[in-house]
């Protein structure tokens, strides 16, 4: 399960110091293939990462979590093809039991939520060819404030109850553990599960506090590597960065678990959810759906049901993807597959489109004259001479599977569509844009044409050729354009699409698109302005929205408090929560950013963050890691000549829990 204010809450419940993982935006891990650790558990279970559903992210402890919902999810698994795609576990989280055990010390299912009992639900789920999971905690109580009974001291009795009910999966949390050694607590439950004689997948959920990847491969089948995920970009990104360095510890029967999926819960865009699903799959993470499938959109089912992406996660070799590069938020992650191919994720962490490139050799493929490149979201195959690249939308991921190609002419050449940059447009003023169409293949793209479309009323004019009779390997058709938004167009982002078509050597017509956004901006005001009063281009945050002139409240807009650093209250500023990025258009007309920065007093002893200011692609100021115990730190940055200024807060290397960060008294001088 999870909470808001996660780390603060769990420190109170557990009484333990959290051991963080070092994770920075510039993380680079060598892409050296490593043999999976062989688990001593070796019981034939979870040979690929478990796939299924858990209710917590969508329902928490609300009344709609009940046997009707659980059985309905089982029906949807079958009816919507999710079972056929590989999902099999329908898992209950906290709040399924009454707060007290019976006179014999047994767990009692809540008769309102589960009037027919857990065994009846398990029987129903099993009748659909699926499996049932359940939840408890390795403590005296579970994590919910209602105080449901935990398994500490009752391991053998509880395990036998679970087995008698027909449970197939146990998620074992970490709250109220009374300070008992983690390895001891989880080993006891492992032994209790074994003693039942029933195969039960054992999911260790101690949030990575005691580095379970170093000791749990003979205890559990999967272990949480981080705190709880939330349905927002910053949370997903922070967890990704903590889990990526642990690739060597994953393998058949023992998996790193970066927590459940948020796909479909509404806090991220479909582009961000595709990234979430792609990255969890290339990390060989368990795929446990966390959204309420009864109200899921076709787009959500399309993401969760992508069998080609699922095949990456479920590859029997069991390798977790390794980071090849991550410079400037341009991530390349490569995963070795059992058939010798490599799956490659080109992931754009940043808030604007970026070209991300690597090569077949860099991701570990042998030399070949050409390679087959399969796009796992477009479901199309191409040939490439060895370059693997794409212009990736903001927060997007291109996921491809690449292998040596003995039949070069079978597939059309891979053609990359690109942009000079995401355009910033002032209404009624022409803005320049350059687009590119580049042949990455071993064969020639013939009869190439390109077009650009935008919102109604916009004027889009080509200033150079939009066609070419042929574009050979490594060559580019480059087109210059101007974009003009009508006078009076409101500020904000507007959708455009670059399209290209070409013929392969076999004569087949191939088309491609690159959707992107143009942002309508206004010139910054002259003089000195408070950043909390100015419009921003974009704002991403770890919990809740970025707040103007208050602290971050982690939930709905406007739920913050007065910004307070070291006992000083600031009436102006930005309240954020790591990981955070706020982008401002400065139009090459501004000179300086100033602020007092730190962790807001409201977090007590919690929170570690680092502040950065970027002028276009250059970091012009940074603080290093700050804690709540430190006074406000003044920061000043020269942003002369910058088109865009970015205010970035990272997590200080230990995850994002309690990271309420303030840009107090933040000002821009133009």
C-alpha positions as CSV (number, residue, x, y, z in Angstrom):
1,X,0.0,0.0,0.0
2,X,1.0,3.6,0.0
3,X,0.5,7.0,1.7
4,X,1.0,10.6,1.0
5,X,4.0,12.0,3.0
6,X,5.3,8.4,2.6
7,X,8.7,8.5,4.2
8,X,7.6,10.7,7.2
9,X,4.7,8.3,7.9
10,X,6.7,5.2,7.6
11,X,9.5,6.5,9.8
12,X,6.9,7.1,12.5
13,X,5.4,3.6,12.1
14,X,8.7,1.8,11.7
15,X,11.1,3.7,13.8
16,X,13.9,3.1,11.3
17,X,16.2,5.3,9.4
18,X,15.7,5.1,5.7
19,X,18.7,4.1,3.7
20,X,18.6,5.9,0.3
21,X,20.0,5.1,-3.1
22,X,22.2,7.4,-5.0
23,X,20.3,8.5,-8.1
24,X,21.0,11.5,-10.1
25,X,19.8,12.8,-13.4
26,X,23.3,12.2,-14.9
27,X,23.3,8.5,-13.9
28,X,25.4,6.4,-16.3
29,X,25.7,2.7,-15.8
30,X,27.9,0.6,-18.1
31,X,25.9,-1.5,-20.5
32,X,27.9,-4.6,-19.7
33,X,25.8,-7.7,-19.7
34,X,25.8,-9.4,-16.2
35,X,24.7,-12.9,-15.4
36,X,21.6,-13.0,-13.2
37,X,22.1,-14.0,-9.6
38,X,20.9,-17.6,-9.1
39,X,18.3,-17.7,-6.3
40,X,18.7,-20.3,-3.6
41,X,14.9,-20.2,-3.4
42,X,14.7,-22.0,-6.8
43,X,11.2,-23.3,-6.5
44,X,10.2,-22.8,-10.1
45,X,7.9,-19.8,-9.3
46,X,8.0,-16.3,-10.9
47,X,10.4,-17.4,-13.5
48,X,9.3,-14.2,-15.3
49,X,8.1,-11.1,-13.5
50,X,4.6,-11.5,-12.1
51,X,1.8,-9.8,-14.0
52,X,-1.6,-8.9,-12.6
53,X,-3.6,-6.3,-10.7
54,X,-3.6,-4.7,-7.3
55,X,-6.4,-2.4,-6.1
56,X,-4.5,0.0,-3.9
57,X,-3.4,2.7,-6.4
58,X,-7.0,3.2,-7.6
59,X,-9.2,2.5,-4.5
60,X,-6.9,2.8,-1.4
61,X,-9.2,1.7,1.5
62,X,-12.4,3.2,0.1
63,X,-15.7,1.2,0.2
64,X,-15.6,0.3,-3.5
65,X,-12.8,-2.2,-2.7
66,X,-14.9,-5.3,-2.2
67,X,-15.5,-8.8,-3.6
68,X,-17.7,-7.4,-6.4
69,X,-14.8,-5.3,-7.6
70,X,-12.3,-8.1,-7.4
71,X,-14.4,-10.6,-9.2
72,X,-15.2,-7.9,-11.8
73,X,-11.5,-7.4,-12.4
74,X,-11.1,-11.1,-13.1
75,X,-13.9,-10.9,-15.6
76,X,-12.3,-8.0,-17.3
77,X,-9.0,-9.8,-17.5
78,X,-10.7,-12.5,-19.6
79,X,-13.1,-10.3,-21.6
80,X,-10.5,-7.6,-22.5
81,X,-7.7,-10.0,-23.5
82,X,-5.5,-9.2,-20.5
83,X,-5.4,-12.8,-19.4
84,X,-4.3,-13.8,-22.9
85,X,-1.6,-11.1,-22.8
86,X,-0.1,-12.7,-19.7
87,X,-1.8,-11.1,-16.7
88,X,-2.8,-13.7,-14.1
89,X,-2.7,-12.4,-10.5
90,X,-5.7,-10.5,-9.1
91,X,-4.4,-9.1,-5.8
92,X,-6.0,-7.7,-2.7
93,X,-4.2,-4.9,-0.8
94,X,-4.8,-3.6,2.7
95,X,-8.3,-3.3,4.3
96,X,-9.7,-6.7,3.4
97,X,-9.7,-7.9,7.1
98,X,-11.4,-6.8,10.3
99,X,-9.3,-4.9,12.7
100,X,-9.2,-7.7,15.2
101,X,-8.5,-11.4,15.0
102,X,-11.0,-13.9,16.3
103,X,-10.8,-15.8,19.6
104,X,-8.5,-18.4,18.0
105,X,-6.1,-15.7,16.7
106,X,-7.3,-16.1,13.1
107,X,-7.7,-13.4,10.6
108,X,-11.3,-12.4,9.8
109,X,-12.3,-11.1,6.4
110,X,-14.4,-8.0,6.5
111,X,-18.0,-9.3,6.1
112,X,-19.2,-6.1,4.5
113,X,-16.5,-6.0,1.8
114,X,-16.2,-9.8,1.4
115,X,-19.6,-11.3,2.5
116,X,-18.7,-14.7,1.1
117,X,-15.2,-14.8,2.4
118,X,-11.8,-14.9,0.7
119,X,-12.0,-18.5,-0.3
120,X,-15.1,-17.9,-2.3
121,X,-13.3,-15.0,-4.1
122,X,-10.3,-17.2,-4.7
123,X,-12.5,-19.9,-6.1
124,X,-14.1,-17.4,-8.5
125,X,-10.8,-16.1,-9.6
126,X,-9.5,-19.6,-10.1
127,X,-12.6,-20.5,-12.2
128,X,-11.4,-17.9,-14.7
129,X,-8.0,-19.5,-14.9
130,X,-6.4,-16.7,-12.8
131,X,-4.7,-16.5,-9.4
132,X,-5.5,-14.6,-6.2
133,X,-3.1,-12.5,-4.2
134,X,-3.5,-11.1,-0.7
135,X,-1.7,-8.6,1.6
136,X,-0.5,-8.3,5.2
137,X,2.5,-6.6,6.9
138,X,5.6,-8.0,8.6
139,X,4.6,-6.1,11.7
140,X,2.0,-6.1,14.5
141,X,-0.4,-4.1,12.3
142,X,-0.6,-3.2,8.6
143,X,0.1,0.3,7.3
144,X,-3.5,1.6,7.4
145,X,-4.4,3.8,10.3
146,X,-7.4,1.6,11.1
147,X,-4.9,-0.9,12.5
148,X,-5.6,-4.1,10.7
149,X,-3.7,-7.1,12.1
150,X,-0.2,-7.8,10.7
151,X,1.6,-11.1,10.5
152,X,4.5,-10.6,13.0
153,X,4.2,-13.4,15.5
154,X,1.4,-15.1,13.6
155,X,3.3,-16.1,10.4
156,X,2.6,-19.9,10.4
157,X,-1.1,-19.5,11.3
158,X,-1.6,-16.7,8.8
159,X,0.3,-18.6,6.0
160,X,-1.9,-21.6,6.6
161,X,-5.1,-19.5,6.4
162,X,-3.9,-18.1,3.1
163,X,-3.1,-21.5,1.8
164,X,-6.5,-22.9,2.9
165,X,-8.2,-20.1,1.1
166,X,-6.4,-20.8,-2.1
167,X,-4.1,-17.7,-2.1
168,X,-1.4,-17.8,-4.7
169,X,0.6,-14.6,-4.0
170,X,1.4,-12.7,-0.8
171,X,2.5,-9.0,-0.6
172,X,4.2,-8.6,2.8
173,X,4.6,-5.0,3.9
174,X,6.9,-3.4,6.5
175,X,4.8,-1.2,8.9
176,X,4.8,-1.5,12.7
177,X,7.7,-4.0,12.6
178,X,8.7,-3.2,16.2
179,X,12.4,-2.9,15.1
180,X,12.8,-6.6,14.4
181,X,15.5,-7.3,11.8
182,X,14.0,-7.3,8.3
183,X,15.8,-10.4,7.1
184,X,14.5,-12.3,10.1
185,X,10.9,-11.2,9.7
186,X,10.8,-12.0,6.0
187,X,12.6,-15.3,6.4
188,X,10.1,-16.4,9.0
189,X,7.2,-15.8,6.6
190,X,9.1,-17.5,3.8
191,X,9.4,-20.6,5.9
192,X,5.8,-20.4,7.0
193,X,4.6,-20.3,3.4
194,X,6.8,-23.2,2.5
195,X,5.4,-25.2,5.4
196,X,1.9,-25.0,3.9
197,X,2.9,-27.0,0.9
198,X,1.1,-24.6,-1.4
199,X,3.0,-22.6,-4.1
200,X,2.7,-18.9,-3.1
201,X,4.7,-16.2,-4.7
202,X,6.3,-14.1,-2.0
203,X,6.5,-10.3,-2.6
204,X,8.8,-8.5,-0.1
205,X,7.6,-4.9,0.5
206,X,10.1,-3.3,2.8
207,X,10.6,-0.3,0.5
208,X,14.3,-1.0,-0.2
209,X,15.3,0.2,3.3
210,X,17.6,-2.6,4.0
211,X,18.8,-3.2,0.4
212,X,16.9,-6.5,0.0
213,X,18.4,-7.0,-3.5
214,X,21.6,-7.9,-1.6
215,X,20.1,-10.6,0.6
216,X,16.6,-11.6,-0.4
217,X,17.0,-13.8,-3.5
218,X,16.7,-16.9,-1.3
219,X,13.8,-15.5,0.6
220,X,11.3,-13.8,-1.8
221,X,10.5,-13.9,-5.5
222,X,10.5,-10.1,-5.7
223,X,11.4,-7.2,-3.5
224,X,10.4,-3.5,-3.5
225,X,13.4,-1.3,-4.2
226,X,11.8,2.0,-3.4
227,X,9.2,3.9,-1.5
228,X,5.6,3.9,-2.8
229,X,4.9,5.2,-6.3
230,X,2.3,8.0,-6.9
231,X,0.4,8.9,-10.0
232,X,2.6,11.7,-11.2
233,X,5.7,12.2,-13.4
234,X,8.1,13.1,-10.7
235,X,7.3,10.1,-8.6
236,X,7.6,7.7,-11.5
237,X,10.9,9.3,-12.6
238,X,12.5,9.2,-9.1
239,X,11.6,5.5,-8.7
240,X,13.0,4.7,-12.2
241,X,16.3,6.3,-11.3
242,X,16.5,4.3,-8.0
243,X,15.7,0.9,-9.7
244,X,17.8,1.2,-12.9
245,X,21.2,0.7,-11.1
246,X,20.1,-2.6,-9.6
247,X,20.0,-4.6,-12.9
248,X,22.6,-7.2,-11.8
249,X,20.3,-8.4,-9.0
250,X,17.3,-9.4,-11.1
251,X,16.7,-12.7,-12.8
252,X,14.3,-15.6,-13.1
253,X,12.6,-16.2,-9.7
254,X,14.0,-13.0,-8.1
255,X,13.0,-9.6,-9.4
256,X,13.6,-5.9,-8.5
257,X,10.1,-4.4,-7.8
258,X,9.8,-0.6,-8.4
259,X,6.2,-0.8,-7.3
260,X,2.9,-1.1,-9.2
261,X,1.8,0.6,-12.4
262,X,-0.1,3.8,-12.4
263,X,-1.2,3.6,-16.1
264,X,-4.7,4.9,-16.4
265,X,-5.2,6.6,-13.1
266,X,-5.2,10.0,-14.7
267,X,-2.3,11.9,-13.2
268,X,-0.1,11.5,-16.2
269,X,-0.6,11.8,-20.0
270,X,-0.8,8.8,-22.3
271,X,2.7,9.7,-23.5
272,X,4.0,9.5,-20.0
273,X,2.0,6.3,-19.3
274,X,3.6,4.7,-22.4
275,X,7.0,5.7,-21.0
276,X,6.1,4.2,-17.6
277,X,5.0,0.9,-19.2
278,X,8.0,0.8,-21.5
279,X,10.5,1.4,-18.8
280,X,9.0,-1.0,-16.3
281,X,9.1,-3.6,-19.1
282,X,12.7,-3.0,-20.0
283,X,13.6,-3.2,-16.3
284,X,11.9,-6.7,-16.1
285,X,9.7,-5.3,-13.4
286,X,6.5,-6.9,-12.1
287,X,3.6,-5.5,-14.1
288,X,0.8,-5.1,-11.6
289,X,-2.0,-2.9,-12.9
290,X,-3.0,-0.2,-10.4
291,X,-5.9,1.4,-12.2
292,X,-9.6,0.6,-11.9
293,X,-10.2,-1.4,-15.1
294,X,-13.9,-1.0,-14.8
295,X,-13.6,2.6,-16.0
296,X,-10.4,2.3,-18.1
297,X,-10.2,4.0,-21.5
298,X,-9.4,2.3,-24.7
299,X,-6.0,4.1,-24.6
300,X,-5.3,2.5,-21.2
301,X,-6.2,-1.0,-22.4
302,X,-4.0,-0.3,-25.5
303,X,-1.0,0.5,-23.3
304,X,-1.5,-2.4,-20.8
305,X,-2.3,-4.9,-23.6
306,X,0.7,-4.2,-25.9
307,X,1.9,-7.8,-26.3
308,X,5.2,-6.8,-28.0
309,X,6.1,-4.6,-25.0
310,X,4.9,-7.3,-22.5
311,X,7.2,-9.8,-24.3
312,X,10.1,-7.6,-23.4
313,X,9.2,-7.8,-19.7
314,X,8.5,-11.5,-19.9
315,X,11.6,-12.5,-21.9
316,X,12.7,-15.9,-20.3
317,X,16.4,-14.8,-20.2
318,X,15.3,-12.6,-17.3
319,X,17.8,-9.8,-17.8
320,X,17.0,-6.3,-16.5
321,X,17.9,-3.5,-18.9
322,X,21.1,-1.6,-18.3
323,X,21.7,2.2,-18.8
324,X,23.9,2.9,-21.8
325,X,23.8,6.7,-21.5
326,X,21.7,9.3,-19.8
327,X,23.3,12.7,-20.6
328,X,21.0,15.7,-20.6
329,X,18.0,13.6,-19.8
330,X,18.4,11.6,-23.0
331,X,18.3,8.0,-21.7
332,X,19.3,4.9,-23.6
333,X,18.5,1.7,-21.8
334,X,19.3,-1.7,-23.4
335,X,18.0,-5.2,-22.5
336,X,19.6,-8.4,-23.7
337,X,16.9,-10.9,-25.0
338,X,17.1,-14.6,-25.1
339,X,17.1,-14.7,-28.9
340,X,20.2,-12.5,-29.0
341,X,18.4,-9.3,-30.0
342,X,18.4,-6.2,-27.9
343,X,15.4,-4.1,-26.8
344,X,16.4,-0.5,-26.6
345,X,14.4,2.3,-24.9
346,X,15.1,5.9,-26.1
347,X,13.6,7.8,-23.2
348,X,13.3,11.6,-23.0
349,X,13.2,12.8,-19.4
350,X,13.0,16.5,-20.4
351,X,10.1,18.8,-21.1
352,X,10.8,19.3,-24.8
353,X,11.5,17.0,-27.8
354,X,15.0,15.7,-28.0
355,X,17.0,13.6,-30.5
356,X,18.3,10.4,-28.7
357,X,20.7,8.2,-30.6
358,X,22.9,5.1,-30.1
359,X,24.2,2.3,-32.2
360,X,23.8,-1.4,-32.5
361,X,27.4,-1.9,-31.3
362,X,26.8,0.3,-28.2
363,X,23.9,-1.8,-27.1
364,X,25.9,-5.0,-27.4
365,X,24.9,-6.4,-30.9
366,X,27.5,-8.0,-33.1
367,X,28.7,-6.4,-36.3
368,X,26.4,-6.8,-39.3
369,X,25.8,-5.1,-42.6
370,X,22.3,-4.2,-41.5
371,X,19.9,-4.7,-38.6
372,X,16.2,-5.2,-38.3
373,X,14.6,-2.5,-36.1
374,X,11.1,-3.3,-34.8
375,X,9.2,-0.4,-33.3
376,X,7.1,-2.0,-30.5
377,X,4.6,0.8,-30.2
378,X,4.1,1.4,-34.0
379,X,4.3,-2.4,-34.6
380,X,6.4,-1.9,-37.7
381,X,9.8,-3.3,-38.9
382,X,12.5,-1.4,-40.7
383,X,16.2,-1.9,-41.6
384,X,19.0,0.2,-40.2
385,X,22.6,0.4,-41.1
386,X,23.4,0.4,-37.3
387,X,22.1,3.8,-36.1
388,X,19.3,3.6,-33.5
389,X,17.8,7.1,-33.1
390,X,14.6,9.1,-32.9
391,X,13.3,12.5,-32.0
392,X,11.5,11.6,-28.9
393,X,8.6,13.8,-27.6
394,X,8.8,15.4,-24.1
395,X,8.5,12.7,-21.5
396,X,8.2,10.1,-24.3
397,X,9.8,6.8,-25.0
398,X,10.6,5.1,-28.3
399,X,10.9,1.3,-27.7
400,X,12.6,-0.8,-30.4
401,X,13.8,-4.4,-30.7
402,X,17.0,-4.7,-32.8
403,X,18.7,-7.7,-34.3
404,X,21.2,-8.6,-37.0
405,X,19.4,-8.7,-40.4
406,X,20.2,-11.2,-43.0
407,X,17.4,-10.1,-45.3
408,X,18.3,-6.4,-45.7
409,X,15.7,-5.6,-48.4
410,X,12.8,-7.3,-46.7
411,X,11.9,-4.2,-44.6
412,X,11.9,-0.6,-45.7
413,X,14.7,1.7,-44.4
414,X,14.2,3.3,-41.1
415,X,13.6,7.0,-41.5
416,X,14.0,9.5,-38.7
417,X,11.8,12.6,-38.5
418,X,13.4,15.4,-36.6
419,X,13.0,19.0,-35.4
420,X,15.5,21.8,-34.8
421,X,13.7,22.5,-31.5
422,X,10.2,22.7,-30.0
423,X,9.0,26.1,-31.4
424,X,8.2,29.0,-29.2
425,X,5.8,31.3,-30.9
426,X,4.7,34.9,-30.2
427,X,1.2,35.5,-31.6
428,X,1.2,37.3,-35.0
429,X,5.0,36.9,-35.3
430,X,6.5,34.3,-37.7
431,X,8.6,31.8,-35.8
432,X,11.3,29.7,-37.6
433,X,11.3,25.9,-37.5
434,X,13.5,23.4,-39.3
435,X,12.4,19.8,-39.9
436,X,14.5,16.8,-41.0
437,X,13.9,13.5,-42.7
438,X,16.9,11.3,-42.4
439,X,17.5,7.8,-43.9
440,X,19.0,5.5,-41.2
441,X,18.7,2.4,-43.3
442,X,21.0,0.4,-45.5
443,X,18.7,1.0,-48.4
444,X,17.5,4.2,-50.1
445,X,14.2,6.0,-49.3
446,X,12.7,7.1,-52.6
447,X,10.1,9.7,-53.6
448,X,10.3,11.4,-50.2
449,X,7.8,14.1,-49.2
450,X,7.1,15.9,-46.0
451,X,4.3,18.1,-44.7
452,X,3.5,20.1,-41.6
453,X,0.0,20.7,-40.1
454,X,-1.1,22.7,-37.2
455,X,-4.2,24.3,-35.5
456,X,-6.9,26.0,-37.6
457,X,-6.0,29.6,-38.4
458,X,-2.2,29.1,-38.1
459,X,-0.1,30.0,-41.2
460,X,2.5,27.4,-42.0
461,X,4.9,28.2,-44.8
462,X,7.7,26.1,-46.3
463,X,10.8,28.2,-47.2
464,X,12.7,25.3,-48.8
465,X,12.0,22.1,-50.6
466,X,9.6,19.6,-49.0
467,X,10.3,16.7,-51.5
468,X,13.3,14.7,-52.7
469,X,13.5,12.0,-55.4
470,X,15.8,10.0,-53.1
471,X,17.4,10.2,-49.7
472,X,20.2,7.8,-49.4
473,X,21.7,6.2,-46.3
474,X,22.8,8.8,-43.8
475,X,21.5,11.7,-45.9
476,X,18.8,14.2,-44.9
477,X,16.0,16.2,-46.4
478,X,16.0,19.4,-44.5
479,X,13.1,21.9,-44.7
480,X,12.8,25.3,-43.3
481,X,9.4,26.7,-42.2
482,X,7.7,29.6,-40.5
483,X,4.8,29.3,-38.1
484,X,2.5,32.2,-37.4
485,X,-0.2,32.0,-34.8
486,X,-3.1,34.4,-35.2
487,X,-3.1,37.6,-33.3
488,X,-4.7,37.2,-29.9
489,X,-3.9,33.5,-29.6
490,X,-3.8,32.7,-25.9
491,X,-0.6,31.4,-24.4
492,X,-0.3,27.7,-24.1
493,X,0.7,24.6,-26.0
494,X,-0.7,23.7,-29.5
495,X,-0.5,20.4,-31.3
496,X,1.3,20.1,-34.7
497,X,2.3,17.1,-36.7
498,X,5.2,16.5,-39.0
499,X,4.4,13.9,-41.7
500,X,6.7,12.1,-44.1
501,X,6.2,9.5,-46.8
502,X,8.6,7.5,-48.9
503,X,9.0,4.4,-51.0
504,X,11.1,1.4,-50.1
505,X,13.2,-0.3,-52.8
506,X,10.4,-2.8,-53.2
507,X,8.0,0.0,-54.0
508,X,6.0,-0.1,-50.8
509,X,4.8,3.3,-49.6
510,X,5.8,4.0,-46.0
511,X,4.5,6.9,-43.9
512,X,5.6,8.3,-40.6
513,X,4.5,11.0,-38.2
514,X,6.1,13.1,-35.5
515,X,3.6,14.8,-33.2
516,X,4.9,17.8,-31.3
517,X,3.7,21.0,-29.6
518,X,4.4,24.7,-30.3
519,X,4.1,27.0,-27.3
520,X,2.6,30.4,-27.7
521,X,4.5,32.8,-25.4
522,X,4.5,36.4,-24.4
523,X,7.7,38.5,-23.9
524,X,8.7,38.7,-20.3
525,X,8.1,42.1,-18.6
526,X,10.9,44.5,-18.2
527,X,12.3,45.0,-14.7
528,X,12.3,42.6,-11.8
529,X,9.3,40.3,-11.3
530,X,8.4,37.5,-8.9
531,X,8.5,34.1,-10.6
532,X,5.4,33.1,-8.6
533,X,3.5,35.7,-10.5
534,X,4.7,34.9,-14.0
535,X,3.3,32.3,-16.4
536,X,5.5,29.3,-17.0
537,X,6.0,27.1,-20.1
538,X,5.6,23.9,-18.1
539,X,5.7,22.6,-14.6
540,X,6.4,19.0,-13.5
541,X,6.4,17.9,-9.8
542,X,6.9,14.9,-7.6
543,X,3.7,15.2,-5.7
544,X,0.8,17.5,-6.5
545,X,1.1,20.6,-8.6
546,X,3.7,23.4,-8.4
547,X,2.3,26.0,-6.1
548,X,2.5,29.8,-6.6
549,X,3.5,31.7,-3.4
550,X,2.8,28.8,-1.0
551,X,4.5,25.5,-0.1
552,X,3.7,22.3,-1.8
553,X,0.6,20.5,-0.4
554,X,1.2,17.2,-2.3
555,X,-2.4,16.9,-3.5
556,X,-4.8,19.4,-5.1
557,X,-3.9,22.9,-6.3
558,X,-4.0,25.5,-3.5
559,X,-3.5,23.1,-0.6
560,X,-0.1,24.5,0.4
561,X,0.9,26.7,3.4
562,X,3.0,29.9,3.7
563,X,6.5,29.3,2.5
564,X,8.8,28.9,5.6
565,X,12.5,28.3,5.6
566,X,14.5,28.4,8.9
567,X,11.6,30.1,10.6
568,X,11.4,32.9,8.1
569,X,8.1,33.2,6.2
570,X,8.2,34.3,2.6
571,X,5.1,35.8,0.9
572,X,6.4,35.1,-2.6
573,X,8.0,32.1,-4.3
574,X,7.3,28.6,-5.7
575,X,6.5,25.6,-3.7
576,X,7.6,22.4,-5.4
577,X,8.3,18.7,-4.6
578,X,11.2,16.8,-6.0
579,X,11.6,15.7,-8.8
580,X,10.5,19.1,-10.2
581,X,11.2,21.2,-13.2
582,X,9.6,24.6,-13.9
583,X,10.3,26.2,-17.3
584,X,10.0,29.9,-18.1
585,X,10.2,31.7,-21.4
586,X,12.8,34.5,-21.2
587,X,13.1,35.3,-24.9
588,X,16.8,36.3,-24.6
589,X,15.7,39.4,-22.8
590,X,16.6,38.6,-19.2
591,X,19.8,38.7,-17.1
592,X,19.3,37.2,-13.6
593,X,17.4,34.8,-11.4
594,X,17.7,35.1,-7.6
595,X,16.0,33.1,-4.8
596,X,16.4,31.7,-1.3
597,X,16.1,28.0,-1.5
598,X,15.7,25.0,0.9
599,X,13.4,22.4,2.4
600,X,10.2,23.8,3.8
601,X,10.0,23.8,7.6
602,X,6.7,21.9,7.5
603,X,8.6,18.7,6.8
604,X,10.4,18.7,10.2
605,X,13.5,16.6,9.9
606,X,12.6,15.1,6.6
607,X,13.7,16.0,3.1
608,X,16.9,16.2,1.1
609,X,17.0,18.1,-2.2
610,X,19.3,19.9,-4.6
611,X,18.5,23.0,-6.6
612,X,19.7,23.8,-10.1
613,X,19.1,26.7,-12.6
614,X,19.6,26.1,-16.3
615,X,19.8,28.7,-19.1
616,X,18.8,26.8,-22.2
617,X,21.1,23.7,-22.1
618,X,23.6,25.1,-19.6
619,X,23.6,24.7,-15.9
620,X,24.3,28.1,-14.5
621,X,23.7,27.6,-10.8
622,X,23.4,24.7,-8.3
623,X,23.4,24.2,-4.5
624,X,24.4,20.7,-3.9
625,X,22.3,18.6,-1.5
626,X,20.3,20.6,1.1
627,X,18.5,19.2,4.2
628,X,15.8,20.5,6.4
629,X,18.4,21.2,9.1
630,X,20.1,23.8,6.9
631,X,19.1,27.4,6.7
632,X,17.9,29.0,3.4
633,X,20.6,29.2,0.8
634,X,20.8,32.2,-1.5
635,X,21.2,31.3,-5.1
636,X,21.9,33.7,-8.1
637,X,22.2,32.7,-11.7
638,X,23.2,34.7,-14.8
639,X,20.7,33.8,-17.5
640,X,21.8,36.5,-20.1
641,X,20.8,35.5,-23.6
642,X,18.8,32.4,-22.6
643,X,15.6,31.7,-24.5
644,X,14.3,29.4,-21.7
645,X,15.2,29.2,-18.0
646,X,14.6,26.0,-16.1
647,X,14.3,25.7,-12.3
648,X,15.1,22.1,-11.4
649,X,14.9,20.3,-8.0
650,X,16.3,16.8,-7.7
651,X,15.9,14.4,-4.8
652,X,19.3,14.6,-3.2
653,X,20.0,11.0,-4.0
654,X,17.5,9.2,-1.6
655,X,14.1,9.3,-3.3
656,X,11.5,12.0,-3.2
657,X,9.6,11.4,0.1
658,X,9.3,14.5,2.2
659,X,11.1,16.6,-0.4
660,X,9.1,19.8,-0.1
661,X,11.4,22.4,-1.8
662,X,10.9,26.1,-1.9
663,X,12.1,28.7,-4.3
664,X,11.5,31.5,-1.8
665,X,11.4,35.1,-2.9
666,X,12.3,33.9,-6.5
667,X,12.8,36.8,-8.9
668,X,13.5,37.3,-12.6
669,X,15.3,40.4,-13.8
670,X,14.8,41.4,-17.5
